[in-house]
Each structure stands twice: as C-alpha cells, then as structure tokens.
C-alpha cells in the first residue's frame, strides 16, 4: 500500500476536510517520517526470525512515534475536546500504523520474491 492508496483509504473512511480527515493526514505524515527512519532497515530483516512478533513490535513503535510527535497545538482546546481528540488520535494512529507496516512488509516480501 502506497501513501496514495492510504490517502484514498483516509478519504473513503473520513471524507475530506473533517477533523478525522485532518488528524489522519497528520498521522500519515508522521507515519511516513517513521517509515523513512526505519524503512531503510527493512531490507536487513530476517523474516524467518519471529516474523509476527517483529511486525507487531513495528506497528506499536510506529503508533507510539505518531502519538508522541503529533502536534497537539493544532487541536481544539478544552477538556472535552482534548479527550475526544486524544481518543480519535489513538484510533487513527493505530489504523495508519497498521497500513504503513503492512506496506513495508509487503514491499519487502515483493523485493525478496522479485
């Protein structure tokens, strides 16, 4: 899955210009940054060694990177708004992280087979 296909999935799920769409786009940018940092090392991964555990660890690492680096200053202020944004961010960051890690592993598998 490329960034364009992830963007398409975001538009399909959240529409355009909605708060969820805007959060998703920011999460995708952060996830892309994370992928650039760790993606260079994906070719060194030995898939035979705990493939599932490695993939799950990468998903969690990507989600944590997004959650930590998300610019909360662009979010609405107030206690209720903060709770809603945090909940949305947690859900969306996990969804984006899953798509990015799937993409990295699919690209790695394709490169190994090709």
C-alpha positions in Angstrom: 0.0 0.0 0.0 1.5 3.3 -1.0 0.9 6.7 0.5 -1.6 7.5 -2.2 -3.6 4.3 -1.5 -3.5 5.2 2.2 -4.7 8.7 1.4 -7.5 7.2 -0.7 -8.5 5.0 2.3 -8.5 8.1 4.5 -10.8 9.9 2.1 -13.1 6.9 1.8 -13.3 6.5 5.6 -13.4 10.1 6.8 -14.3 12.3 3.9 -12.4 15.5 3.2 -12.0 18.5 5.5 -13.4 16.7 8.6 -11.4 16.7 11.8 -10.8 13.0 11.5 -9.5 13.5 7.9 -7.1 16.3 9.1 -5.9 14.1 12.0 -5.4 11.2 9.6 -3.4 13.3 7.2 -1.1 14.5 10.1 -0.8 10.9 11.3 0.1 9.7 7.8 2.9 12.3 7.5 4.3 11.2 10.9 4.0 7.6 9.9 5.8 8.3 6.7 8.6 10.0 8.6 8.8 6.9 10.9 8.8 4.6 7.8 11.7 6.6 6.3 13.7 6.3 9.6 13.0 2.5 10.0 12.2 1.6 6.4 15.9 1.7 5.4 16.5 -1.1 7.8 13.6 -3.3 6.5 15.9 -5.0 3.9 18.1 -6.2 6.8 15.2 -8.0 8.5 15.3 -11.8 8.5 11.7 -12.7 8.0 12.3 -16.2 9.4 13.1 -14.8 12.9 9.8 -14.1 14.7 8.1 -12.5 11.8 4.8 -11.9 13.6 6.4 -10.5 16.7 8.6 -8.2 14.7 5.7 -6.9 12.7 3.6 -6.3 15.9 6.6 -4.5 17.5 6.9 -2.3 14.4 3.2 -1.5 14.5 3.4 -0.4 18.1 6.6 1.5 17.5 5.0 3.4 14.6 1.9 4.2 16.6 4.0 5.4 19.5 6.0 7.6 17.2 2.8 9.2 15.8 1.3 9.7 19.2 4.5 11.2 20.6 5.2 13.6 17.7 1.6 14.6 16.9 1.3 18.4 17.1 -1.4 18.9 19.7 -1.3 22.7 19.3 -3.4 22.3 16.2 -6.2 20.5 18.0 -9.2 22.3 19.6 -8.7 23.4 23.2 -10.8 22.4 26.2 -11.1 19.3 28.4 -13.8 17.6 26.4 -12.2 18.4 23.0 -8.8 17.2 24.3 -10.3 13.8 25.4 -12.2 13.4 22.1 -9.1 14.3 20.0 -6.9 12.0 22.1 -9.3 9.1 21.6 -9.6 9.8 17.9 -5.8 10.2 17.6 -5.2 6.8 19.3 -7.6 5.0 17.0 -6.4 6.7 13.8 -2.7 6.4 14.7 -3.2 2.6 15.2 -5.0 2.3 11.8 -2.4 4.4 10.0 0.4 2.4 11.7 -1.1 -0.9 10.6 -1.3 0.3 6.9 2.2 1.6 6.9 3.8 -1.5 8.4 1.7 -3.7 6.1 3.1 -1.7 3.2 6.7 -2.0 4.4 6.4 -5.8 4.9 4.6 -6.3 1.5 7.3 -4.3 -0.2 10.0 -6.4 1.5 8.3 -9.6 0.5 7.8 -8.5 -3.1 11.5 -7.5 -3.3 12.5 -10.9 -1.9 10.3 -12.7 -4.5 11.2 -10.5 -7.4 
